Amino acid sequence: MRDRRRRETRREIHTAALRLTRKHGFDKVTVDMISAEAGISPRTFFNYFPNKEGALLPGPAEVPPALATEFVAAGPASPGEVLEGVIGLLVREMTDNPPERTTMHDVFALADSHPPVQAVLLARIGDFERSIAEAVAQRMGQGPEDELPSMIAALALTAVRTGMERWSRVAPQSDDDSPVPYVERALELLRSLSVG
């Protein structure tokens, strides 16, 4: 119950930050404005985010623990199978908690035009990549700093990010439009790069 409430509060702060940024522009929005819009105190804001840039980015910066445990429990496999498994895990999380196209479009656009947002986005991606590498390393019986887990995590996240960015920038194809086909297309392209 407490975890769900924390997720809801985090989402409310994120939504308020984006709404205000759309209305007033990034440079004019302050933490006090976001806090008031979300119905919380600035002190509570800082329990969830270190700054307004962080509040503009959706989602956690780690693989959900239950999914990571399930992935690791699948046991050792070839690097290709582990890569497929990681991308499957990320696609499943995306299916269970689908992102909003306009939100992702706005986040990528803000990152493109505001270096502080870009820096926070890259740091968040780096944190997420490390969390993936840890799960991969556990499954492969290696250290998270080892080359192969790091490479698999980077490739998986690149496929997901490429698919998400493309999805966020094209017109919706249907009412139930999802980024998953775009991520799967990025995975197909990744597979096509393999030699032999």
CNS distance restraints for C-alpha pairs under 8 A (distance, minus, plus):
assign (resid   1 and name CA) (resid   5 and name CA) 6.25 0.50 0.50
assign (resid   2 and name CA) (resid   6 and name CA) 6.20 0.50 0.50
assign (resid   3 and name CA) (resid   7 and name CA) 6.24 0.50 0.50
assign (resid   4 and name CA) (resid   8 and name CA) 6.19 0.50 0.50
assign (resid   5 and name CA) (resid   9 and name CA) 6.10 0.50 0.50
assign (resid   6 and name CA) (resid  10 and name CA) 6.06 0.50 0.50
assign (resid   7 and name CA) (resid  11 and name CA) 6.12 0.50 0.50
assign (resid   8 and name CA) (resid  12 and name CA) 6.10 0.50 0.50
assign (resid   9 and name CA) (resid  13 and name CA) 6.21 0.50 0.50
assign (resid  10 and name CA) (resid  14 and name CA) 6.21 0.50 0.50
assign (resid  10 and name CA) (resid  48 and name CA) 6.44 0.50 0.50
assign (resid  11 and name CA) (resid  15 and name CA) 6.03 0.50 0.50
assign (resid  11 and name CA) (resid  58 and name CA) 7.51 0.50 0.50
assign (resid  12 and name CA) (resid  16 and name CA) 6.09 0.50 0.50
assign (resid  12 and name CA) (resid  38 and name CA) 5.94 0.50 0.50
assign (resid  13 and name CA) (resid  17 and name CA) 6.12 0.50 0.50
assign (resid  13 and name CA) (resid  34 and name CA) 6.86 0.50 0.50
assign (resid  13 and name CA) (resid  35 and name CA) 7.16 0.50 0.50
assign (resid  13 and name CA) (resid  38 and name CA) 5.42 0.50 0.50
assign (resid  13 and name CA) (resid  45 and name CA) 7.44 0.50 0.50
assign (resid  13 and name CA) (resid  55 and name CA) 6.57 0.50 0.50
assign (resid  14 and name CA) (resid  18 and name CA) 6.29 0.50 0.50
assign (resid  14 and name CA) (resid  55 and name CA) 4.99 0.50 0.50
assign (resid  14 and name CA) (resid  56 and name CA) 5.49 0.50 0.50
assign (resid  14 and name CA) (resid  57 and name CA) 6.90 0.50 0.50
assign (resid  14 and name CA) (resid  58 and name CA) 6.62 0.50 0.50
assign (resid  15 and name CA) (resid  19 and name CA) 6.05 0.50 0.50
assign (resid  15 and name CA) (resid  56 and name CA) 7.84 0.50 0.50
assign (resid  16 and name CA) (resid  20 and name CA) 6.11 0.50 0.50
assign (resid  16 and name CA) (resid  34 and name CA) 5.83 0.50 0.50
assign (resid  16 and name CA) (resid  37 and name CA) 5.77 0.50 0.50
assign (resid  16 and name CA) (resid  38 and name CA) 5.62 0.50 0.50
assign (resid  17 and name CA) (resid  21 and name CA) 6.10 0.50 0.50
assign (resid  17 and name CA) (resid  29 and name CA) 7.89 0.50 0.50
assign (resid  17 and name CA) (resid  34 and name CA) 5.39 0.50 0.50
assign (resid  17 and name CA) (resid  52 and name CA) 7.29 0.50 0.50
assign (resid  17 and name CA) (resid  55 and name CA) 6.26 0.50 0.50
assign (resid  17 and name CA) (resid  56 and name CA) 5.77 0.50 0.50
assign (resid  18 and name CA) (resid  22 and name CA) 6.09 0.50 0.50
assign (resid  18 and name CA) (resid  56 and name CA) 5.87 0.50 0.50
assign (resid  18 and name CA) (resid 103 and name CA) 7.76 0.50 0.50
assign (resid  18 and name CA) (resid 106 and name CA) 7.99 0.50 0.50
assign (resid  19 and name CA) (resid  23 and name CA) 6.30 0.50 0.50
assign (resid  20 and name CA) (resid  24 and name CA) 5.83 0.50 0.50
assign (resid  20 and name CA) (resid  25 and name CA) 7.30 0.50 0.50
assign (resid  20 and name CA) (resid  29 and name CA) 6.57 0.50 0.50
assign (resid  20 and name CA) (resid  33 and name CA) 7.93 0.50 0.50
assign (resid  20 and name CA) (resid  34 and name CA) 7.18 0.50 0.50
assign (resid  21 and name CA) (resid  25 and name CA) 4.58 0.50 0.50
assign (resid  21 and name CA) (resid  26 and name CA) 4.90 0.50 0.50
assign (resid  21 and name CA) (resid  28 and name CA) 7.84 0.50 0.50
assign (resid  21 and name CA) (resid  29 and name CA) 6.24 0.50 0.50
assign (resid  22 and name CA) (resid  26 and name CA) 7.72 0.50 0.50
assign (resid  24 and name CA) (resid  28 and name CA) 6.06 0.50 0.50
assign (resid  24 and name CA) (resid  29 and name CA) 6.65 0.50 0.50
assign (resid  25 and name CA) (resid  29 and name CA) 6.70 0.50 0.50
assign (resid  29 and name CA) (resid  33 and name CA) 6.40 0.50 0.50
assign (resid  29 and name CA) (resid  34 and name CA) 7.31 0.50 0.50
assign (resid  30 and name CA) (resid  34 and name CA) 6.37 0.50 0.50
assign (resid  30 and name CA) (resid  52 and name CA) 6.93 0.50 0.50
assign (resid  31 and name CA) (resid  35 and name CA) 6.01 0.50 0.50
assign (resid  31 and name CA) (resid  42 and name CA) 6.67 0.50 0.50
assign (resid  31 and name CA) (resid  45 and name CA) 7.64 0.50 0.50
assign (resid  31 and name CA) (resid  51 and name CA) 7.19 0.50 0.50
assign (resid  31 and name CA) (resid  52 and name CA) 5.85 0.50 0.50
assign (resid  32 and name CA) (resid  36 and name CA) 6.16 0.50 0.50
assign (resid  32 and name CA) (resid  41 and name CA) 7.92 0.50 0.50
assign (resid  32 and name CA) (resid  42 and name CA) 5.95 0.50 0.50
assign (resid  33 and name CA) (resid  37 and name CA) 6.13 0.50 0.50
assign (resid  34 and name CA) (resid  38 and name CA) 6.12 0.50 0.50
assign (resid  34 and name CA) (resid  52 and name CA) 7.97 0.50 0.50
assign (resid  35 and name CA) (resid  39 and name CA) 6.01 0.50 0.50
assign (resid  35 and name CA) (resid  40 and name CA) 5.10 0.50 0.50
assign (resid  35 and name CA) (resid  41 and name CA) 5.64 0.50 0.50
assign (resid  35 and name CA) (resid  42 and name CA) 5.48 0.50 0.50
assign (resid  35 and name CA) (resid  45 and name CA) 6.23 0.50 0.50
assign (resid  36 and name CA) (resid  40 and name CA) 6.09 0.50 0.50
assign (resid  36 and name CA) (resid  41 and name CA) 7.05 0.50 0.50
assign (resid  40 and name CA) (resid  44 and name CA) 6.22 0.50 0.50
assign (resid  40 and name CA) (resid  45 and name CA) 6.91 0.50 0.50
assign (resid  41 and name CA) (resid  45 and name CA) 6.38 0.50 0.50
assign (resid  42 and name CA) (resid  46 and name CA) 6.42 0.50 0.50
assign (resid  43 and name CA) (resid  47 and name CA) 6.69 0.50 0.50
assign (resid  44 and name CA) (resid  48 and name CA) 6.99 0.50 0.50
assign (resid  45 and name CA) (resid  49 and name CA) 6.16 0.50 0.50
assign (resid  46 and name CA) (resid  50 and name CA) 5.53 0.50 0.50
assign (resid  46 and name CA) (resid  51 and name CA) 7.24 0.50 0.50
assign (resid  49 and name CA) (resid  54 and name CA) 5.76 0.50 0.50
assign (resid  49 and name CA) (resid  55 and name CA) 5.86 0.50 0.50
assign (resid  50 and name CA) (resid  54 and name CA) 6.50 0.50 0.50
assign (resid  51 and name CA) (resid  55 and name CA) 6.68 0.50 0.50
assign (resid  52 and name CA) (resid  56 and name CA) 6.56 0.50 0.50
assign (resid  53 and name CA) (resid  57 and name CA) 7.19 0.50 0.50
assign (resid  53 and name CA) (resid 116 and name CA) 6.81 0.50 0.50
assign (resid  53 and name CA) (resid 117 and name CA) 5.20 0.50 0.50
assign (resid  53 and name CA) (resid 120 and name CA) 6.55 0.50 0.50
assign (resid  54 and name CA) (resid 117 and name CA) 7.52 0.50 0.50
assign (resid  54 and name CA) (resid 120 and name CA) 6.26 0.50 0.50
assign (resid  54 and name CA) (resid 121 and name CA) 7.82 0.50 0.50
assign (resid  56 and name CA) (resid 107 and name CA) 6.90 0.50 0.50
assign (resid  56 and name CA) (resid 117 and name CA) 7.98 0.50 0.50
assign (resid  57 and name CA) (resid 107 and name CA) 6.54 0.50 0.50
assign (resid  57 and name CA) (resid 121 and name CA) 7.02 0.50 0.50
assign (resid  61 and name CA) (resid 124 and name CA) 5.71 0.50 0.50
assign (resid  61 and name CA) (resid 125 and name CA) 7.02 0.50 0.50
assign (resid  61 and name CA) (resid 127 and name CA) 5.70 0.50 0.50
assign (resid  61 and name CA) (resid 128 and name CA) 4.62 0.50 0.50
assign (resid  61 and name CA) (resid 131 and name CA) 7.81 0.50 0.50
assign (resid  62 and name CA) (resid 127 and name CA) 6.83 0.50 0.50
assign (resid  62 and name CA) (resid 128 and name CA) 4.77 0.50 0.50
assign (resid  62 and name CA) (resid 129 and name CA) 7.92 0.50 0.50
assign (resid  62 and name CA) (resid 131 and name CA) 5.29 0.50 0.50
assign (resid  62 and name CA) (resid 132 and name CA) 7.36 0.50 0.50
assign (resid  63 and name CA) (resid  67 and name CA) 7.00 0.50 0.50
assign (resid  63 and name CA) (resid  68 and name CA) 6.17 0.50 0.50
assign (resid  63 and name CA) (resid 128 and name CA) 6.97 0.50 0.50
assign (resid  63 and name CA) (resid 131 and name CA) 6.13 0.50 0.50
assign (resid  63 and name CA) (resid 132 and name CA) 6.45 0.50 0.50
assign (resid  64 and name CA) (resid  68 and name CA) 6.22 0.50 0.50
assign (resid  65 and name CA) (resid  69 and name CA) 6.08 0.50 0.50
assign (resid  66 and name CA) (resid  70 and name CA) 6.29 0.50 0.50
assign (resid  67 and name CA) (resid  71 and name CA) 6.08 0.50 0.50
assign (resid  67 and name CA) (resid  89 and name CA) 6.94 0.50 0.50
assign (resid  68 and name CA) (resid  72 and name CA) 6.13 0.50 0.50
assign (resid  68 and name CA) (resid 135 and name CA) 6.02 0.50 0.50
assign (resid  69 and name CA) (resid  73 and name CA) 6.06 0.50 0.50
assign (resid  69 and name CA) (resid 135 and name CA) 7.95 0.50 0.50
assign (resid  70 and name CA) (resid  74 and name CA) 6.57 0.50 0.50
assign (resid  71 and name CA) (resid  75 and name CA) 7.89 0.50 0.50
assign (resid  71 and name CA) (resid  85 and name CA) 7.34 0.50 0.50
assign (resid  71 and name CA) (resid  86 and name CA) 7.66 0.50 0.50
assign (resid  71 and name CA) (resid  89 and name CA) 7.34 0.50 0.50
assign (resid  71 and name CA) (resid 135 and name CA) 7.47 0.50 0.50
assign (resid  71 and name CA) (resid 139 and name CA) 7.47 0.50 0.50
assign (resid  72 and name CA) (resid 135 and name CA) 6.23 0.50 0.50
assign (resid  72 and name CA) (resid 136 and name CA) 7.18 0.50 0.50
assign (resid  72 and name CA) (resid 138 and name CA) 6.28 0.50 0.50
assign (resid  72 and name CA) (resid 139 and name CA) 4.54 0.50 0.50
assign (resid  73 and name CA) (resid 139 and name CA) 7.15 0.50 0.50
assign (resid  74 and name CA) (resid 139 and name CA) 7.54 0.50 0.50
assign (resid  75 and name CA) (resid 139 and name CA) 5.67 0.50 0.50
assign (resid  75 and name CA) (resid 140 and name CA) 7.48 0.50 0.50
assign (resid  76 and name CA) (resid 139 and name CA) 5.73 0.50 0.50
assign (resid  76 and name CA) (resid 140 and name CA) 5.33 0.50 0.50
assign (resid  76 and name CA) (resid 141 and name CA) 7.72 0.50 0.50
assign (resid  77 and name CA) (resid  81 and name CA) 5.94 0.50 0.50
assign (resid  77 and name CA) (resid  82 and name CA) 6.06 0.50 0.50
assign (resid  77 and name CA) (resid 140 and name CA) 7.23 0.50 0.50
assign (resid  78 and name CA) (resid  82 and name CA) 6.18 0.50 0.50
assign (resid  79 and name CA) (resid  83 and name CA) 6.12 0.50 0.50
assign (resid  79 and name CA) (resid 148 and name CA) 7.87 0.50 0.50
assign (resid  79 and name CA) (resid 152 and name CA) 7.55 0.50 0.50
assign (resid  80 and name CA) (resid  84 and name CA) 6.24 0.50 0.50
assign (resid  81 and name CA) (resid  85 and name CA) 6.04 0.50 0.50
assign (resid  82 and name CA) (resid  86 and name CA) 6.12 0.50 0.50
assign (resid  82 and name CA) (resid 136 and name CA) 7.25 0.50 0.50
assign (resid  82 and name CA) (resid 152 and name CA) 7.77 0.50 0.50
assign (resid  83 and name CA) (resid  87 and name CA) 6.29 0.50 0.50
assign (resid  83 and name CA) (resid 152 and name CA) 5.72 0.50 0.50
assign (resid  83 and name CA) (resid 153 and name CA) 7.69 0.50 0.50
assign (resid  83 and name CA) (resid 155 and name CA) 7.81 0.50 0.50
assign (resid  83 and name CA) (resid 156 and name CA) 6.47 0.50 0.50
assign (resid  84 and name CA) (resid  88 and name CA) 6.04 0.50 0.50
assign (resid  85 and name CA) (resid  89 and name CA) 6.08 0.50 0.50
assign (resid  86 and name CA) (resid  90 and name CA) 6.28 0.50 0.50
assign (resid  86 and name CA) (resid 132 and name CA) 7.71 0.50 0.50
assign (resid  86 and name CA) (resid 136 and name CA) 7.74 0.50 0.50
assign (resid  86 and name CA) (resid 153 and name CA) 7.73 0.50 0.50
assign (resid  86 and name CA) (resid 156 and name CA) 6.58 0.50 0.50
assign (resid  87 and name CA) (resid  91 and name CA) 6.03 0.50 0.50
assign (resid  87 and name CA) (resid 156 and name CA) 5.58 0.50 0.50
assign (resid  87 and name CA) (resid 157 and name CA) 7.88 0.50 0.50
assign (resid  87 and name CA) (resid 160 and name CA) 7.47 0.50 0.50
assign (resid  88 and name CA) (resid  92 and name CA) 6.03 0.50 0.50
assign (resid  89 and name CA) (resid  93 and name CA) 6.32 0.50 0.50
assign (resid  90 and name CA) (resid  94 and name CA) 6.16 0.50 0.50
assign (resid  90 and name CA) (resid 160 and name CA) 7.69 0.50 0.50
assign (resid  91 and name CA) (resid  95 and name CA) 6.07 0.50 0.50
assign (resid  91 and name CA) (resid 180 and name CA) 6.33 0.50 0.50
assign (resid  91 and name CA) (resid 183 and name CA) 7.64 0.50 0.50
assign (resid  92 and name CA) (resid  96 and name CA) 6.10 0.50 0.50
assign (resid  93 and name CA) (resid  97 and name CA) 5.93 0.50 0.50
assign (resid  93 and name CA) (resid  98 and name CA) 7.84 0.50 0.50
assign (resid  94 and name CA) (resid  98 and name CA) 4.99 0.50 0.50
assign (resid  94 and name CA) (resid  99 and name CA) 6.97 0.50 0.50
assign (resid  94 and name CA) (resid 180 and name CA) 7.34 0.50 0.50
assign (resid  95 and name CA) (resid 180 and name CA) 7.29 0.50 0.50
assign (resid  98 and name CA) (resid 178 and name CA) 7.32 0.50 0.50
assign (resid  99 and name CA) (resid 103 and name CA) 7.54 0.50 0.50
assign (resid  99 and name CA) (resid 104 and name CA) 7.14 0.50 0.50
assign (resid 100 and name CA) (resid 104 and name CA) 6.26 0.50 0.50
assign (resid 101 and name CA) (resid 105 and name CA) 6.03 0.50 0.50
assign (resid 101 and name CA) (resid 167 and name CA) 7.45 0.50 0.50
assign (resid 101 and name CA) (resid 168 and name CA) 5.28 0.50 0.50
assign (resid 102 and name CA) (resid 106 and name CA) 6.06 0.50 0.50
assign (resid 102 and name CA) (resid 168 and name CA) 7.04 0.50 0.50
assign (resid 103 and name CA) (resid 107 and name CA) 6.13 0.50 0.50
assign (resid 104 and name CA) (resid 108 and name CA) 6.15 0.50 0.50
assign (resid 104 and name CA) (resid 164 and name CA) 7.89 0.50 0.50
assign (resid 104 and name CA) (resid 165 and name CA) 7.75 0.50 0.50
assign (resid 104 and name CA) (resid 168 and name CA) 5.79 0.50 0.50
assign (resid 105 and name CA) (resid 109 and name CA) 6.09 0.50 0.50
assign (resid 105 and name CA) (resid 165 and name CA) 7.61 0.50 0.50
assign (resid 105 and name CA) (resid 168 and name CA) 4.79 0.50 0.50
assign (resid 105 and name CA) (resid 169 and name CA) 6.21 0.50 0.50
assign (resid 106 and name CA) (resid 110 and name CA) 5.97 0.50 0.50
assign (resid 107 and name CA) (resid 111 and name CA) 6.15 0.50 0.50
assign (resid 108 and name CA) (resid 112 and name CA) 6.16 0.50 0.50
assign (resid 108 and name CA) (resid 165 and name CA) 7.30 0.50 0.50
assign (resid 109 and name CA) (resid 113 and name CA) 6.35 0.50 0.50
assign (resid 110 and name CA) (resid 114 and name CA) 5.72 0.50 0.50
assign (resid 110 and name CA) (resid 117 and name CA) 6.60 0.50 0.50
assign (resid 110 and name CA) (resid 118 and name CA) 7.61 0.50 0.50
assign (resid 111 and name CA) (resid 115 and name CA) 6.48 0.50 0.50
assign (resid 111 and name CA) (resid 116 and name CA) 7.68 0.50 0.50
assign (resid 111 and name CA) (resid 117 and name CA) 4.93 0.50 0.50
assign (resid 111 and name CA) (resid 118 and name CA) 4.17 0.50 0.50
assign (resid 111 and name CA) (resid 119 and name CA) 7.93 0.50 0.50
assign (resid 111 and name CA) (resid 121 and name CA) 7.11 0.50 0.50
assign (resid 112 and name CA) (resid 118 and name CA) 6.59 0.50 0.50
assign (resid 114 and name CA) (resid 118 and name CA) 6.35 0.50 0.50
assign (resid 115 and name CA) (resid 119 and name CA) 6.03 0.50 0.50
assign (resid 116 and name CA) (resid 120 and name CA) 6.37 0.50 0.50
assign (resid 117 and name CA) (resid 121 and name CA) 6.05 0.50 0.50
assign (resid 118 and name CA) (resid 122 and name CA) 6.09 0.50 0.50
assign (resid 119 and name CA) (resid 123 and name CA) 6.18 0.50 0.50
assign (resid 120 and name CA) (resid 124 and name CA) 6.08 0.50 0.50
assign (resid 121 and name CA) (resid 125 and name CA) 6.16 0.50 0.50
assign (resid 122 and name CA) (resid 126 and name CA) 6.09 0.50 0.50
assign (resid 123 and name CA) (resid 127 and name CA) 6.22 0.50 0.50
assign (resid 124 and name CA) (resid 128 and name CA) 6.22 0.50 0.50
assign (resid 125 and name CA) (resid 129 and name CA) 6.04 0.50 0.50
assign (resid 126 and name CA) (resid 130 and name CA) 6.25 0.50 0.50
assign (resid 127 and name CA) (resid 131 and name CA) 6.36 0.50 0.50
assign (resid 128 and name CA) (resid 132 and name CA) 6.33 0.50 0.50
assign (resid 129 and name CA) (resid 133 and name CA) 6.15 0.50 0.50
assign (resid 129 and name CA) (resid 150 and name CA) 7.91 0.50 0.50
assign (resid 129 and name CA) (resid 153 and name CA) 5.70 0.50 0.50
assign (resid 129 and name CA) (resid 154 and name CA) 6.33 0.50 0.50
assign (resid 129 and name CA) (resid 157 and name CA) 6.69 0.50 0.50
assign (resid 130 and name CA) (resid 134 and name CA) 6.20 0.50 0.50
assign (resid 130 and name CA) (resid 144 and name CA) 7.58 0.50 0.50
assign (resid 130 and name CA) (resid 150 and name CA) 7.57 0.50 0.50
assign (resid 130 and name CA) (resid 153 and name CA) 7.49 0.50 0.50
assign (resid 131 and name CA) (resid 135 and name CA) 6.56 0.50 0.50
assign (resid 132 and name CA) (resid 136 and name CA) 6.19 0.50 0.50
assign (resid 132 and name CA) (resid 153 and name CA) 5.48 0.50 0.50
assign (resid 133 and name CA) (resid 137 and name CA) 5.93 0.50 0.50
assign (resid 133 and name CA) (resid 144 and name CA) 5.39 0.50 0.50
assign (resid 133 and name CA) (resid 145 and name CA) 7.81 0.50 0.50
assign (resid 133 and name CA) (resid 149 and name CA) 5.05 0.50 0.50
assign (resid 133 and name CA) (resid 150 and name CA) 5.24 0.50 0.50
assign (resid 133 and name CA) (resid 152 and name CA) 7.28 0.50 0.50
assign (resid 133 and name CA) (resid 153 and name CA) 5.11 0.50 0.50
assign (resid 134 and name CA) (resid 138 and name CA) 6.20 0.50 0.50
assign (resid 134 and name CA) (resid 143 and name CA) 7.47 0.50 0.50
assign (resid 134 and name CA) (resid 144 and name CA) 4.72 0.50 0.50
assign (resid 134 and name CA) (resid 149 and name CA) 7.44 0.50 0.50
assign (resid 135 and name CA) (resid 139 and name CA) 6.28 0.50 0.50
assign (resid 135 and name CA) (resid 144 and name CA) 7.90 0.50 0.50
assign (resid 136 and name CA) (resid 140 and name CA) 6.13 0.50 0.50
assign (resid 136 and name CA) (resid 144 and name CA) 7.49 0.50 0.50
assign (resid 136 and name CA) (resid 149 and name CA) 5.42 0.50 0.50
assign (resid 136 and name CA) (resid 152 and name CA) 7.63 0.50 0.50
assign (resid 136 and name CA) (resid 153 and name CA) 7.38 0.50 0.50
assign (resid 137 and name CA) (resid 141 and name CA) 5.74 0.50 0.50
assign (resid 137 and name CA) (resid 142 and name CA) 4.66 0.50 0.50
assign (resid 137 and name CA) (resid 143 and name CA) 5.35 0.50 0.50
assign (resid 137 and name CA) (resid 144 and name CA) 5.03 0.50 0.50
assign (resid 137 and name CA) (resid 146 and name CA) 7.73 0.50 0.50
assign (resid 137 and name CA) (resid 149 and name CA) 5.28 0.50 0.50
assign (resid 138 and name CA) (resid 142 and name CA) 6.24 0.50 0.50
assign (resid 138 and name CA) (resid 143 and name CA) 7.28 0.50 0.50
assign (resid 138 and name CA) (resid 144 and name CA) 7.68 0.50 0.50
assign (resid 140 and name CA) (resid 149 and name CA) 7.90 0.50 0.50
assign (resid 142 and name CA) (resid 146 and name CA) 6.65 0.50 0.50
assign (resid 142 and name CA) (resid 149 and name CA) 7.58 0.50 0.50
assign (resid 143 and name CA) (resid 149 and name CA) 7.74 0.50 0.50
assign (resid 144 and name CA) (resid 149 and name CA) 6.09 0.50 0.50
assign (resid 144 and name CA) (resid 150 and name CA) 6.72 0.50 0.50
assign (resid 145 and name CA) (resid 149 and name CA) 7.37 0.50 0.50
assign (resid 145 and name CA) (resid 150 and name CA) 6.53 0.50 0.50
assign (resid 146 and name CA) (resid 150 and name CA) 6.39 0.50 0.50
assign (resid 147 and name CA) (resid 151 and name CA) 6.07 0.50 0.50
assign (resid 148 and name CA) (resid 152 and name CA) 6.11 0.50 0.50
assign (resid 149 and name CA) (resid 153 and name CA) 6.10 0.50 0.50
assign (resid 150 and name CA) (resid 154 and name CA) 6.15 0.50 0.50
assign (resid 151 and name CA) (resid 155 and name CA) 6.14 0.50 0.50
assign (resid 152 and name CA) (resid 156 and name CA) 6.09 0.50 0.50
assign (resid 153 and name CA) (resid 157 and name CA) 6.09 0.50 0.50
assign (resid 154 and name CA) (resid 158 and name CA) 6.00 0.50 0.50
assign (resid 155 and name CA) (resid 159 and name CA) 6.27 0.50 0.50
assign (resid 156 and name CA) (resid 160 and name CA) 6.33 0.50 0.50
assign (resid 157 and name CA) (resid 161 and name CA) 5.93 0.50 0.50
assign (resid 158 and name CA) (resid 162 and name CA) 5.92 0.50 0.50
assign (resid 159 and name CA) (resid 163 and name CA) 6.17 0.50 0.50
assign (resid 159 and name CA) (resid 183 and name CA) 6.19 0.50 0.50
assign (resid 159 and name CA) (resid 186 and name CA) 5.15 0.50 0.50
assign (resid 159 and name CA) (resid 187 and name CA) 5.67 0.50 0.50
assign (resid 159 and name CA) (resid 190 and name CA) 7.24 0.50 0.50
assign (resid 160 and name CA) (resid 164 and name CA) 6.05 0.50 0.50
assign (resid 160 and name CA) (resid 183 and name CA) 5.21 0.50 0.50
assign (resid 160 and name CA) (resid 186 and name CA) 7.26 0.50 0.50
assign (resid 161 and name CA) (resid 165 and name CA) 6.02 0.50 0.50
assign (resid 161 and name CA) (resid 183 and name CA) 7.75 0.50 0.50
assign (resid 162 and name CA) (resid 166 and name CA) 6.25 0.50 0.50
assign (resid 162 and name CA) (resid 183 and name CA) 7.10 0.50 0.50
assign (resid 162 and name CA) (resid 186 and name CA) 6.51 0.50 0.50
assign (resid 163 and name CA) (resid 167 and name CA) 6.07 0.50 0.50
assign (resid 163 and name CA) (resid 179 and name CA) 6.80 0.50 0.50
assign (resid 163 and name CA) (resid 180 and name CA) 7.74 0.50 0.50
assign (resid 163 and name CA) (resid 181 and name CA) 7.96 0.50 0.50
assign (resid 163 and name CA) (resid 182 and name CA) 4.49 0.50 0.50
assign (resid 163 and name CA) (resid 183 and name CA) 4.06 0.50 0.50
assign (resid 163 and name CA) (resid 184 and name CA) 7.46 0.50 0.50
assign (resid 163 and name CA) (resid 185 and name CA) 7.14 0.50 0.50
assign (resid 163 and name CA) (resid 186 and name CA) 5.61 0.50 0.50
assign (resid 164 and name CA) (resid 168 and name CA) 6.06 0.50 0.50
assign (resid 164 and name CA) (resid 179 and name CA) 5.87 0.50 0.50
assign (resid 164 and name CA) (resid 182 and name CA) 6.77 0.50 0.50
assign (resid 164 and name CA) (resid 183 and name CA) 6.53 0.50 0.50
assign (resid 165 and name CA) (resid 169 and name CA) 6.44 0.50 0.50
assign (resid 166 and name CA) (resid 170 and name CA) 6.56 0.50 0.50
assign (resid 166 and name CA) (resid 182 and name CA) 6.99 0.50 0.50
assign (resid 167 and name CA) (resid 178 and name CA) 7.92 0.50 0.50
assign (resid 167 and name CA) (resid 179 and name CA) 5.54 0.50 0.50
assign (resid 167 and name CA) (resid 182 and name CA) 6.09 0.50 0.50
assign (resid 168 and name CA) (resid 179 and name CA) 7.89 0.50 0.50
assign (resid 172 and name CA) (resid 177 and name CA) 6.10 0.50 0.50
assign (resid 173 and name CA) (resid 177 and name CA) 6.06 0.50 0.50
assign (resid 179 and name CA) (resid 183 and name CA) 6.32 0.50 0.50
assign (resid 180 and name CA) (resid 184 and name CA) 6.10 0.50 0.50
assign (resid 181 and name CA) (resid 185 and name CA) 6.06 0.50 0.50
assign (resid 182 and name CA) (resid 186 and name CA) 6.27 0.50 0.50
assign (resid 183 and name CA) (resid 187 and name CA) 6.27 0.50 0.50
assign (resid 184 and name CA) (resid 188 and name CA) 6.26 0.50 0.50
assign (resid 185 and name CA) (resid 189 and name CA) 6.32 0.50 0.50
assign (resid 186 and name CA) (resid 190 and name CA) 6.20 0.50 0.50
assign (resid 187 and name CA) (resid 191 and name CA) 6.17 0.50 0.50
assign (resid 188 and name CA) (resid 192 and name CA) 6.21 0.50 0.50
assign (resid 189 and name CA) (resid 193 and name CA) 6.64 0.50 0.50
assign (resid 190 and name CA) (resid 194 and name CA) 7.31 0.50 0.50
